[in-house]
Amino acid sequence: MDHEFWTGVTIAIMMKFALKKAGPGVSAYLDKQVDEMEEGVEQCRSACIDAIRDAIKNEELSQWQAQCE
């Protein structure tokens, strides 16, 4: 057989071994990173919602003040 075939087989075996040994650690690390990113996105989302609610409240106040003049 061609040497490229055996190179492919060797690389596949090495990848399987590496994933089996390092997979759980990498998975835990990536899960932690994703959780941190989700927390940041949720904080940003909450801050934006609060800012929009304040803007709506201020607009309603401005409209009420304009009607009273």
N, CA, C, O and CB atoms as a CASP TS submission, in Angstrom:
PFRMAT TS
TARGET T0000
AUTHOR 0000-0000-0000
METHOD Language model
MODEL 1
PARENT N/A
ATOM      1  N   MET     1       0.837  -1.186   0.000  1.00  0.00           N
ATOM      2  CA  MET     1       0.000   0.000   0.000  1.00  0.00           C
ATOM      3  C   MET     1       0.878   1.243   0.000  1.00  0.00           C
ATOM      4  O   MET     1       2.072   1.203   0.296  1.00  0.00           O
ATOM      5  CB  MET     1      -0.950   0.001   1.213  1.00  0.00           C
ATOM      6  N   ASP     2       0.254   2.304  -0.332  1.00  0.00           N
ATOM      7  CA  ASP     2       0.956   3.571  -0.429  1.00  0.00           C
ATOM      8  C   ASP     2       1.286   4.116   0.961  1.00  0.00           C
ATOM      9  O   ASP     2       0.541   3.870   1.910  1.00  0.00           O
ATOM     10  CB  ASP     2       0.121   4.584  -1.215  1.00  0.00           C
ATOM     11  N   HIS     3       2.378   4.843   1.092  1.00  0.00           N
ATOM     12  CA  HIS     3       2.788   5.366   2.397  1.00  0.00           C
ATOM     13  C   HIS     3       1.812   6.416   2.920  1.00  0.00           C
ATOM     14  O   HIS     3       1.713   6.613   4.131  1.00  0.00           O
ATOM     15  CB  HIS     3       4.189   5.964   2.307  1.00  0.00           C
ATOM     16  N   GLU     4       1.087   7.094   2.024  1.00  0.00           N
ATOM     17  CA  GLU     4       0.119   8.103   2.473  1.00  0.00           C
ATOM     18  C   GLU     4      -1.051   7.459   3.224  1.00  0.00           C
ATOM     19  O   GLU     4      -1.611   8.064   4.139  1.00  0.00           O
ATOM     20  CB  GLU     4      -0.407   8.905   1.271  1.00  0.00           C
ATOM     21  N   PHE     5      -1.415   6.237   2.838  1.00  0.00           N
ATOM     22  CA  PHE     5      -2.476   5.522   3.533  1.00  0.00           C
ATOM     23  C   PHE     5      -2.084   5.277   4.983  1.00  0.00           C
ATOM     24  O   PHE     5      -2.862   5.545   5.899  1.00  0.00           O
ATOM     25  CB  PHE     5      -2.787   4.191   2.828  1.00  0.00           C
ATOM     26  N   TRP     6      -0.871   4.765   5.187  1.00  0.00           N
ATOM     27  CA  TRP     6      -0.419   4.466   6.542  1.00  0.00           C
ATOM     28  C   TRP     6      -0.230   5.738   7.363  1.00  0.00           C
ATOM     29  O   TRP     6      -0.432   5.734   8.577  1.00  0.00           O
ATOM     30  CB  TRP     6       0.884   3.676   6.500  1.00  0.00           C
ATOM     31  N   THR     7       0.156   6.821   6.701  1.00  0.00           N
ATOM     32  CA  THR     7       0.249   8.107   7.398  1.00  0.00           C
ATOM     33  C   THR     7      -1.127   8.529   7.885  1.00  0.00           C
ATOM     34  O   THR     7      -1.271   8.995   9.016  1.00  0.00           O
ATOM     35  CB  THR     7       0.853   9.194   6.476  1.00  0.00           C
ATOM     36  N   GLY     8      -2.138   8.369   7.040  1.00  0.00           N
ATOM     37  CA  GLY     8      -3.514   8.703   7.425  1.00  0.00           C
ATOM     38  C   GLY     8      -4.010   7.851   8.576  1.00  0.00           C
ATOM     39  O   GLY     8      -4.651   8.356   9.497  1.00  0.00           O
ATOM     40  N   VAL     9      -3.713   6.551   8.528  1.00  0.00           N
ATOM     41  CA  VAL     9      -4.118   5.649   9.603  1.00  0.00           C
ATOM     42  C   VAL     9      -3.435   6.051  10.911  1.00  0.00           C
ATOM     43  O   VAL     9      -4.070   6.072  11.965  1.00  0.00           O
ATOM     44  CB  VAL     9      -3.777   4.182   9.243  1.00  0.00           C
ATOM     45  N   THR    10      -2.151   6.369  10.841  1.00  0.00           N
ATOM     46  CA  THR    10      -1.405   6.771  12.035  1.00  0.00           C
ATOM     47  C   THR    10      -1.969   8.061  12.622  1.00  0.00           C
ATOM     48  O   THR    10      -2.142   8.168  13.836  1.00  0.00           O
ATOM     49  CB  THR    10       0.083   6.950  11.704  1.00  0.00           C
ATOM     50  N   ILE    11      -2.253   9.028  11.774  1.00  0.00           N
ATOM     51  CA  ILE    11      -2.814  10.300  12.254  1.00  0.00           C
ATOM     52  C   ILE    11      -4.183  10.074  12.888  1.00  0.00           C
ATOM     53  O   ILE    11      -4.496  10.675  13.916  1.00  0.00           O
ATOM     54  CB  ILE    11      -2.926  11.319  11.097  1.00  0.00           C
ATOM     55  N   ALA    12      -5.003   9.211  12.282  1.00  0.00           N
ATOM     56  CA  ALA    12      -6.322   8.922  12.844  1.00  0.00           C
ATOM     57  C   ALA    12      -6.195   8.277  14.225  1.00  0.00           C
ATOM     58  O   ALA    12      -6.938   8.627  15.142  1.00  0.00           O
ATOM     59  CB  ALA    12      -7.119   8.005  11.899  1.00  0.00           C
ATOM     60  N   ILE    13      -5.272   7.350  14.375  1.00  0.00           N
ATOM     61  CA  ILE    13      -5.064   6.698  15.671  1.00  0.00           C
ATOM     62  C   ILE    13      -4.581   7.712  16.704  1.00  0.00           C
ATOM     63  O   ILE    13      -5.045   7.710  17.845  1.00  0.00           O
ATOM     64  CB  ILE    13      -4.047   5.540  15.543  1.00  0.00           C
ATOM     65  N   MET    14      -3.652   8.576  16.305  1.00  0.00           N
ATOM     66  CA  MET    14      -3.141   9.588  17.232  1.00  0.00           C
ATOM     67  C   MET    14      -4.246  10.562  17.648  1.00  0.00           C
ATOM     68  O   MET    14      -4.320  10.947  18.814  1.00  0.00           O
ATOM     69  CB  MET    14      -1.972  10.357  16.593  1.00  0.00           C
ATOM     70  N   MET    15      -5.093  10.957  16.716  1.00  0.00           N
ATOM     71  CA  MET    15      -6.192  11.873  17.039  1.00  0.00           C
ATOM     72  C   MET    15      -7.171  11.215  18.011  1.00  0.00           C
ATOM     73  O   MET    15      -7.629  11.849  18.961  1.00  0.00           O
ATOM     74  CB  MET    15      -6.929  12.312  15.753  1.00  0.00           C
ATOM     75  N   LYS    16      -7.489   9.940  17.769  1.00  0.00           N
ATOM     76  CA  LYS    16      -8.402   9.234  18.658  1.00  0.00           C
ATOM     77  C   LYS    16      -7.815   9.146  20.068  1.00  0.00           C
ATOM     78  O   LYS    16      -8.522   9.366  21.051  1.00  0.00           O
ATOM     79  CB  LYS    16      -8.705   7.826  18.113  1.00  0.00           C
ATOM     80  N   PHE    17      -6.539   8.829  20.165  1.00  0.00           N
ATOM     81  CA  PHE    17      -5.871   8.746  21.464  1.00  0.00           C
ATOM     82  C   PHE    17      -5.863  10.110  22.159  1.00  0.00           C
ATOM     83  O   PHE    17      -6.151  10.201  23.352  1.00  0.00           O
ATOM     84  CB  PHE    17      -4.430   8.226  21.295  1.00  0.00           C
ATOM     85  N   ALA    18      -5.533  11.168  21.414  1.00  0.00           N
ATOM     86  CA  ALA    18      -5.481  12.515  21.992  1.00  0.00           C
ATOM     87  C   ALA    18      -6.857  12.951  22.482  1.00  0.00           C
ATOM     88  O   ALA    18      -6.973  13.533  23.560  1.00  0.00           O
ATOM     89  CB  ALA    18      -4.946  13.523  20.962  1.00  0.00           C
ATOM     90  N   LEU    19      -7.890  12.678  21.706  1.00  0.00           N
ATOM     91  CA  LEU    19      -9.242  13.049  22.125  1.00  0.00           C
ATOM     92  C   LEU    19      -9.684  12.264  23.354  1.00  0.00           C
ATOM     93  O   LEU    19     -10.368  12.796  24.229  1.00  0.00           O
ATOM     94  CB  LEU    19     -10.229  12.824  20.984  1.00  0.00           C
ATOM     95  N   LYS    20      -9.289  10.998  23.412  1.00  0.00           N
ATOM     96  CA  LYS    20      -9.673  10.173  24.554  1.00  0.00           C
ATOM     97  C   LYS    20      -8.984  10.640  25.832  1.00  0.00           C
ATOM     98  O   LYS    20      -9.597  10.642  26.899  1.00  0.00           O
ATOM     99  CB  LYS    20      -9.340   8.708  24.284  1.00  0.00           C
ATOM    100  N   LYS    21      -7.719  11.034  25.735  1.00  0.00           N
ATOM    101  CA  LYS    21      -6.963  11.453  26.916  1.00  0.00           C
ATOM    102  C   LYS    21      -7.248  12.902  27.312  1.00  0.00           C
ATOM    103  O   LYS    21      -7.424  13.193  28.495  1.00  0.00           O
ATOM    104  CB  LYS    21      -5.481  11.278  26.665  1.00  0.00           C
ATOM    105  N   ALA    22      -7.294  13.804  26.345  1.00  0.00           N
ATOM    106  CA  ALA    22      -7.427  15.233  26.652  1.00  0.00           C
ATOM    107  C   ALA    22      -8.865  15.723  26.536  1.00  0.00           C
ATOM    108  O   ALA    22      -9.167  16.841  26.955  1.00  0.00           O
ATOM    109  CB  ALA    22      -6.542  16.046  25.729  1.00  0.00           C
ATOM    110  N   GLY    23      -9.739  14.926  25.988  1.00  0.00           N
ATOM    111  CA  GLY    23     -11.116  15.351  25.741  1.00  0.00           C
ATOM    112  C   GLY    23     -11.856  15.869  26.959  1.00  0.00           C
ATOM    113  O   GLY    23     -12.417  16.963  26.893  1.00  0.00           O
ATOM    114  N   PRO    24     -11.886  15.137  28.074  1.00  0.00           N
ATOM    115  CA  PRO    24     -12.633  15.620  29.241  1.00  0.00           C
ATOM    116  C   PRO    24     -12.102  16.947  29.791  1.00  0.00           C
ATOM    117  O   PRO    24     -12.886  17.811  30.183  1.00  0.00           O
ATOM    118  CB  PRO    24     -12.596  14.575  30.333  1.00  0.00           C
ATOM    119  N   GLY    25     -10.797  17.109  29.823  1.00  0.00           N
ATOM    120  CA  GLY    25     -10.216  18.357  30.321  1.00  0.00           C
ATOM    121  C   GLY    25     -10.542  19.531  29.417  1.00  0.00           C
ATOM    122  O   GLY    25     -10.901  20.611  29.886  1.00  0.00           O
ATOM    123  N   VAL    26     -10.415  19.309  28.127  1.00  0.00           N
ATOM    124  CA  VAL    26     -10.730  20.368  27.162  1.00  0.00           C
ATOM    125  C   VAL    26     -12.214  20.696  27.220  1.00  0.00           C
ATOM    126  O   VAL    26     -12.602  21.862  27.154  1.00  0.00           O
ATOM    127  CB  VAL    26     -10.326  19.948  25.728  1.00  0.00           C
ATOM    128  N   SER    27     -13.030  19.678  27.342  1.00  0.00           N
ATOM    129  CA  SER    27     -14.476  19.891  27.424  1.00  0.00           C
ATOM    130  C   SER    27     -14.845  20.721  28.644  1.00  0.00           C
ATOM    131  O   SER    27     -15.661  21.637  28.546  1.00  0.00           O
ATOM    132  CB  SER    27     -15.209  18.553  27.464  1.00  0.00           C
ATOM    133  N   ALA    28     -14.259  20.413  29.781  1.00  0.00           N
ATOM    134  CA  ALA    28     -14.542  21.176  31.003  1.00  0.00           C
ATOM    135  C   ALA    28     -14.085  22.622  30.855  1.00  0.00           C
ATOM    136  O   ALA    28     -14.791  23.541  31.270  1.00  0.00           O
ATOM    137  CB  ALA    28     -13.854  20.526  32.220  1.00  0.00           C
ATOM    138  N   TYR    29     -12.915  22.828  30.269  1.00  0.00           N
ATOM    139  CA  TYR    29     -12.399  24.185  30.057  1.00  0.00           C
ATOM    140  C   TYR    29     -13.323  24.976  29.136  1.00  0.00           C
ATOM    141  O   TYR    29     -13.661  26.124  29.425  1.00  0.00           O
ATOM    142  CB  TYR    29     -10.976  24.137  29.466  1.00  0.00           C
ATOM    143  N   LEU    30     -13.727  24.364  28.036  1.00  0.00           N
ATOM    144  CA  LEU    30     -14.598  25.061  27.090  1.00  0.00           C
ATOM    145  C   LEU    30     -15.970  25.334  27.690  1.00  0.00           C
ATOM    146  O   LEU    30     -16.550  26.390  27.438  1.00  0.00           O
ATOM    147  CB  LEU    30     -14.745  24.249  25.810  1.00  0.00           C
ATOM    148  N   ASP    31     -16.499  24.404  28.478  1.00  0.00           N
ATOM    149  CA  ASP    31     -17.778  24.637  29.151  1.00  0.00           C
ATOM    150  C   ASP    31     -17.688  25.828  30.094  1.00  0.00           C
ATOM    151  O   ASP    31     -18.616  26.632  30.171  1.00  0.00           O
ATOM    152  CB  ASP    31     -18.216  23.388  29.922  1.00  0.00           C
ATOM    153  N   LYS    32     -16.580  25.944  30.809  1.00  0.00           N
ATOM    154  CA  LYS    32     -16.380  27.073  31.720  1.00  0.00           C
ATOM    155  C   LYS    32     -16.343  28.383  30.935  1.00  0.00           C
ATOM    156  O   LYS    32     -16.949  29.374  31.343  1.00  0.00           O
ATOM    157  CB  LYS    32     -15.075  26.894  32.535  1.00  0.00           C
ATOM    158  N   GLN    33     -15.634  28.384  29.815  1.00  0.00           N
ATOM    159  CA  GLN    33     -15.543  29.591  28.992  1.00  0.00           C
ATOM    160  C   GLN    33     -16.913  29.985  28.443  1.00  0.00           C
ATOM    161  O   GLN    33     -17.259  31.167  28.432  1.00  0.00           O
ATOM    162  CB  GLN    33     -14.555  29.377  27.837  1.00  0.00           C
ATOM    163  N   VAL    34     -17.680  29.017  27.995  1.00  0.00           N
ATOM    164  CA  VAL    34     -19.015  29.295  27.460  1.00  0.00           C
ATOM    165  C   VAL    34     -19.919  29.850  28.551  1.00  0.00           C
ATOM    166  O   VAL    34     -20.682  30.784  28.305  1.00  0.00           O
ATOM    167  CB  VAL    34     -19.634  28.023  26.851  1.00  0.00           C
ATOM    168  N   ASP    35     -19.845  29.287  29.754  1.00  0.00           N
ATOM    169  CA  ASP    35     -20.657  29.787  30.862  1.00  0.00           C
ATOM    170  C   ASP    35     -20.316  31.237  31.191  1.00  0.00           C
ATOM    171  O   ASP    35     -21.210  32.041  31.453  1.00  0.00           O
ATOM    172  CB  ASP    35     -20.462  28.911  32.100  1.00  0.00           C
ATOM    173  N   GLU    36     -19.026  31.574  31.178  1.00  0.00           N
ATOM    174  CA  GLU    36     -18.621  32.954  31.447  1.00  0.00           C
ATOM    175  C   GLU    36     -19.133  33.900  30.365  1.00  0.00           C
ATOM    176  O   GLU    36     -19.579  35.008  30.662  1.00  0.00           O
ATOM    177  CB  GLU    36     -17.096  33.052  31.551  1.00  0.00           C
ATOM    178  N   MET    37     -19.066  33.462  29.122  1.00  0.00           N
ATOM    179  CA  MET    37     -19.547  34.300  28.023  1.00  0.00           C
ATOM    180  C   MET    37     -21.055  34.494  28.109  1.00  0.00           C
ATOM    181  O   MET    37     -21.553  35.598  27.886  1.00  0.00           O
ATOM    182  CB  MET    37     -19.172  33.681  26.669  1.00  0.00           C
ATOM    183  N   GLU    38     -21.785  33.430  28.430  1.00  0.00           N
ATOM    184  CA  GLU    38     -23.235  33.537  28.564  1.00  0.00           C
ATOM    185  C   GLU    38     -23.609  34.488  29.694  1.00  0.00           C
ATOM    186  O   GLU    38     -24.570  35.248  29.574  1.00  0.00           O
ATOM    187  CB  GLU    38     -23.854  32.157  28.809  1.00  0.00           C
ATOM    188  N   GLU    39     -22.859  34.451  30.785  1.00  0.00           N
ATOM    189  CA  GLU    39     -23.118  35.351  31.904  1.00  0.00           C
ATOM    190  C   GLU    39     -22.920  36.804  31.471  1.00  0.00           C
ATOM    191  O   GLU    39     -23.722  37.672  31.815  1.00  0.00           O
ATOM    192  CB  GLU    39     -22.198  35.014  33.096  1.00  0.00           C
ATOM    193  N   GLY    40     -21.867  37.062  30.726  1.00  0.00           N
ATOM    194  CA  GLY    40     -21.614  38.414  30.230  1.00  0.00           C
ATOM    195  C   GLY    40     -22.705  38.895  29.293  1.00  0.00           C
ATOM    196  O   GLY    40     -23.125  40.050  29.362  1.00  0.00           O
ATOM    197  N   VAL    41     -23.161  38.016  28.421  1.00  0.00           N
ATOM    198  CA  VAL    41     -24.230  38.375  27.487  1.00  0.00           C
ATOM    199  C   VAL    41     -25.521  38.654  28.249  1.00  0.00           C
ATOM    200  O   VAL    41     -26.246  39.592  27.918  1.00  0.00           O
ATOM    201  CB  VAL    41     -24.452  37.250  26.449  1.00  0.00           C
ATOM    202  N   GLU    42     -25.808  37.854  29.257  1.00  0.00           N
ATOM    203  CA  GLU    42     -27.027  38.052  30.045  1.00  0.00           C
ATOM    204  C   GLU    42     -26.975  39.371  30.805  1.00  0.00           C
ATOM    205  O   GLU    42     -27.987  40.066  30.898  1.00  0.00           O
ATOM    206  CB  GLU    42     -27.230  36.888  31.026  1.00  0.00           C
ATOM    207  N   GLN    43     -25.821  39.725  31.345  1.00  0.00           N
ATOM    208  CA  GLN    43     -25.685  41.006  32.041  1.00  0.00           C
ATOM    209  C   GLN    43     -25.894  42.165  31.078  1.00  0.00           C
ATOM    210  O   GLN    43     -26.568  43.140  31.414  1.00  0.00           O
ATOM    211  CB  GLN    43     -24.304  41.116  32.709  1.00  0.00           C
ATOM    212  N   CYS    44     -25.328  42.066  29.898  1.00  0.00           N
ATOM    213  CA  CYS    44     -25.491  43.115  28.883  1.00  0.00           C
ATOM    214  C   CYS    44     -26.956  43.228  28.479  1.00  0.00           C
ATOM    215  O   CYS    44     -27.487  44.330  28.345  1.00  0.00           O
ATOM    216  CB  CYS    44     -24.610  42.822  27.640  1.00  0.00           C
ATOM    217  N   ARG    45     -27.599  42.096  28.289  1.00  0.00           N
ATOM    218  CA  ARG    45     -29.011  42.080  27.904  1.00  0.00           C
ATOM    219  C   ARG    45     -29.868  42.738  28.982  1.00  0.00           C
ATOM    220  O   ARG    45     -30.744  43.545  28.673  1.00  0.00           O
ATOM    221  CB  ARG    45     -29.487  40.636  27.651  1.00  0.00           C
ATOM    222  N   SER    46     -29.621  42.398  30.233  1.00  0.00           N
ATOM    223  CA  SER    46     -30.386  42.982  31.337  1.00  0.00           C
ATOM    224  C   SER    46     -30.162  44.485  31.425  1.00  0.00           C
ATOM    225  O   SER    46     -31.105  45.239  31.665  1.00  0.00           O
ATOM    226  CB  SER    46     -30.004  42.317  32.662  1.00  0.00           C
ATOM    227  N   ALA    47     -28.924  44.926  31.233  1.00  0.00           N
ATOM    228  CA  ALA    47     -28.625  46.359  31.282  1.00  0.00           C
ATOM    229  C   ALA    47     -29.332  47.098  30.152  1.00  0.00           C
ATOM    230  O   ALA    47     -29.844  48.198  30.359  1.00  0.00           O
ATOM    231  CB  ALA    47     -27.109  46.596  31.202  1.00  0.00           C
ATOM    232  N   CYS    48     -29.364  46.513  28.975  1.00  0.00           N
ATOM    233  CA  CYS    48     -30.041  47.147  27.836  1.00  0.00           C
ATOM    234  C   CYS    48     -31.549  47.229  28.073  1.00  0.00           C
ATOM    235  O   CYS    48     -32.170  48.246  27.763  1.00  0.00           O
ATOM    236  CB  CYS    48     -29.751  46.369  26.536  1.00  0.00           C
ATOM    237  N   ILE    49     -32.133  46.180  28.612  1.00  0.00           N
ATOM    238  CA  ILE    49     -33.567  46.186  28.896  1.00  0.00           C
ATOM    239  C   ILE    49     -33.890  47.254  29.929  1.00  0.00           C
ATOM    240  O   ILE    49     -34.875  47.978  29.781  1.00  0.00           O
ATOM    241  CB  ILE    49     -34.032  44.801  29.391  1.00  0.00           C
ATOM    242  N   ASP    50     -33.073  47.364  30.975  1.00  0.00           N
ATOM    243  CA  ASP    50     -33.293  48.395  31.995  1.00  0.00           C
ATOM    244  C   ASP    50     -33.176  49.793  31.401  1.00  0.00           C
ATOM    245  O   ASP    50     -33.966  50.676  31.736  1.00  0.00           O
ATOM    246  CB  ASP    50     -32.291  48.231  33.145  1.00  0.00           C
ATOM    247  N   ALA    51     -32.198  50.003  30.520  1.00  0.00           N
ATOM    248  CA  ALA    51     -32.020  51.315  29.891  1.00  0.00           C
ATOM    249  C   ALA    51     -33.219  51.666  29.020  1.00  0.00           C
ATOM    250  O   ALA    51     -33.664  52.814  29.011  1.00  0.00           O
ATOM    251  CB  ALA    51     -30.734  51.341  29.051  1.00  0.00           C
ATOM    252  N   ILE    52     -33.737  50.700  28.299  1.00  0.00           N
ATOM    253  CA  ILE    52     -34.899  50.953  27.442  1.00  0.00           C
ATOM    254  C   ILE    52     -36.134  51.231  28.290  1.00  0.00           C
ATOM    255  O   ILE    52     -36.937  52.098  27.944  1.00  0.00           O
ATOM    256  CB  ILE    52     -35.156  49.756  26.503  1.00  0.00           C
ATOM    257  N   ARG    53     -36.296  50.510  29.392  1.00  0.00           N
ATOM    258  CA  ARG    53     -37.435  50.780  30.283  1.00  0.00           C
ATOM    259  C   ARG    53     -37.353  52.194  30.862  1.00  0.00           C
ATOM    260  O   ARG    53     -38.366  52.888  30.953  1.00  0.00           O
ATOM    261  CB  ARG    53     -37.483  49.743  31.428  1.00  0.00           C
ATOM    262  N   ASP    54     -36.155  52.617  31.251  1.00  0.00           N
ATOM    263  CA  ASP    54     -35.982  53.983  31.754  1.00  0.00           C
ATOM    264  C   ASP    54     -36.301  55.008  30.672  1.00  0.00           C
ATOM    265  O   ASP    54     -36.921  56.034  30.952  1.00  0.00           O
ATOM    266  CB  ASP    54     -34.550  54.189  32.266  1.00  0.00           C
ATOM    267  N   ALA    55     -35.885  54.738  29.449  1.00  0.00           N
ATOM    268  CA  ALA    55     -36.165  55.660  28.348  1.00  0.00           C
ATOM    269  C   ALA    55     -37.664  55.758  28.094  1.00  0.00           C
ATOM    270  O   ALA    55     -38.176  56.846  27.829  1.00  0.00           O
ATOM    271  CB  ALA    55     -35.441  55.210  27.070  1.00  0.00           C
ATOM    272  N   ILE    56     -38.365  54.643  28.171  1.00  0.00           N
ATOM    273  CA  ILE    56     -39.822  54.653  27.986  1.00  0.00           C
ATOM    274  C   ILE    56     -40.481  55.447  29.103  1.00  0.00           C
ATOM    275  O   ILE    56     -41.385  56.246  28.856  1.00  0.00           O
ATOM    276  CB  ILE    56     -40.385  53.208  27.947  1.00  0.00           C
ATOM    277  N   LYS    57     -40.025  55.226  30.340  1.00  0.00           N
ATOM    278  CA  LYS    57     -40.594  55.952  31.471  1.00  0.00           C
ATOM    279  C   LYS    57     -40.363  57.455  31.314  1.00  0.00           C
ATOM    280  O   LYS    57     -41.267  58.250  31.574  1.00  0.00           O
ATOM    281  CB  LYS    57     -39.984  55.452  32.796  1.00  0.00           C
ATOM    282  N   ASN    58     -39.171  57.848  30.893  1.00  0.00           N
ATOM    283  CA  ASN    58     -38.879  59.267  30.688  1.00  0.00           C
ATOM    284  C   ASN    58     -39.709  59.852  29.548  1.00  0.00           C
ATOM    285  O   ASN    58     -40.149  60.999  29.632  1.00  0.00           O
ATOM    286  CB  ASN    58     -37.391  59.463  30.400  1.00  0.00           C
ATOM    287  N   GLU    59     -39.925  59.091  28.501  1.00  0.00           N
ATOM    288  CA  GLU    59     -40.746  59.570  27.384  1.00  0.00           C
ATOM    289  C   GLU    59     -42.191  59.749  27.817  1.00  0.00           C
ATOM    290  O   GLU    59     -42.831  60.734  27.448  1.00  0.00           O
ATOM    291  CB  GLU    59     -40.667  58.598  26.198  1.00  0.00           C
ATOM    292  N   GLU    60     -42.712  58.808  28.594  1.00  0.00           N
ATOM    293  CA  GLU    60     -44.080  58.955  29.095  1.00  0.00           C
ATOM    294  C   GLU    60     -44.199  60.186  29.990  1.00  0.00           C
ATOM    295  O   GLU    60     -45.197  60.904  29.922  1.00  0.00           O
ATOM    296  CB  GLU    60     -44.509  57.695  29.867  1.00  0.00           C
ATOM    297  N   LEU    61     -43.201  60.436  30.822  1.00  0.00           N
ATOM    298  CA  LEU    61     -43.202  61.621  31.671  1.00  0.00           C
ATOM    299  C   LEU    61     -43.171  62.890  30.819  1.00  0.00           C
ATOM    300  O   LEU    61     -43.891  63.848  31.101  1.00  0.00           O
ATOM    301  CB  LEU    61     -42.003  61.592  32.635  1.00  0.00           C
ATOM    302  N   SER    62     -42.342  62.895  29.786  1.00  0.00           N
ATOM    303  CA  SER    62     -42.264  64.064  28.909  1.00  0.00           C
ATOM    304  C   SER    62     -43.590  64.303  28.199  1.00  0.00           C
ATOM    305  O   SER    62     -44.015  65.450  28.061  1.00  0.00           O
ATOM    306  CB  SER    62     -41.141  63.890  27.880  1.00  0.00           C
ATOM    307  N   GLN    63     -44.243  63.252  27.753  1.00  0.00           N
ATOM    308  CA  GLN    63     -45.543  63.408  27.093  1.00  0.00           C
ATOM    309  C   GLN    63     -46.587  63.922  28.077  1.00  0.00           C
ATOM    310  O   GLN    63     -47.411  64.765  27.723  1.00  0.00           O
ATOM    311  CB  GLN    63     -46.003  62.071  26.481  1.00  0.00           C
ATOM    312  N   TRP    64     -46.558  63.424  29.302  1.00  0.00           N
ATOM    313  CA  TRP    64     -47.506  63.884  30.309  1.00  0.00           C
ATOM    314  C   TRP    64     -47.280  65.359  30.612  1.00  0.00           C
ATOM    315  O   TRP    64     -48.236  66.125  30.735  1.00  0.00           O
ATOM    316  CB  TRP    64     -47.381  63.048  31.594  1.00  0.00           C
ATOM    317  N   GLN    65     -46.010  65.760  30.734  1.00  0.00           N
ATOM    318  CA  GLN    65     -45.699  67.165  30.991  1.00  0.00           C
ATOM    319  C   GLN    65     -46.135  68.047  29.826  1.00  0.00           C
ATOM    320  O   GLN    65     -46.593  69.169  30.040  1.00  0.00           O
ATOM    321  CB  GLN    65     -44.201  67.340  31.250  1.00  0.00           C
ATOM    322  N   ALA    66     -45.998  67.555  28.604  1.00  0.00           N
ATOM    323  CA  ALA    66     -46.403  68.339  27.436  1.00  0.00           C
ATOM    324  C   ALA    66     -47.920  68.500  27.395  1.00  0.00           C
ATOM    325  O   ALA    66     -48.411  69.541  26.958  1.00  0.00           O
ATOM    326  CB  ALA    66     -45.902  67.676  26.139  1.00  0.00           C
ATOM    327  N   GLN    67     -48.662  67.509  27.831  1.00  0.00           N
ATOM    328  CA  GLN    67     -50.124  67.597  27.840  1.00  0.00           C
ATOM    329  C   GLN    67     -50.606  68.571  28.907  1.00  0.00           C
ATOM    330  O   GLN    67     -51.638  69.217  28.727  1.00  0.00           O
ATOM    331  CB  GLN    67     -50.744  66.215  28.072  1.00  0.00           C
ATOM    332  N   CYS    68     -49.893  68.685  29.990  1.00  0.00           N
ATOM    333  CA  CYS    68     -50.318  69.542  31.097  1.00  0.00           C
ATOM    334  C   CYS    68     -50.056  71.022  30.819  1.00  0.00           C
ATOM    335  O   CYS    68     -50.599  71.873  31.524  1.00  0.00           O
ATOM    336  CB  CYS    68     -49.608  69.128  32.374  1.00  0.00           C
ATOM    337  N   GLU    69     -49.260  71.348  29.839  1.00  0.00           N
ATOM    338  CA  GLU    69     -48.950  72.755  29.579  1.00  0.00           C
ATOM    339  C   GLU    69     -50.110  73.434  29.019  1.00  0.00           C
ATOM    340  O   GLU    69     -50.046  74.630  28.732  1.00  0.00           O
ATOM    341  CB  GLU    69     -47.790  72.909  28.660  1.00  0.00           C
TER
END
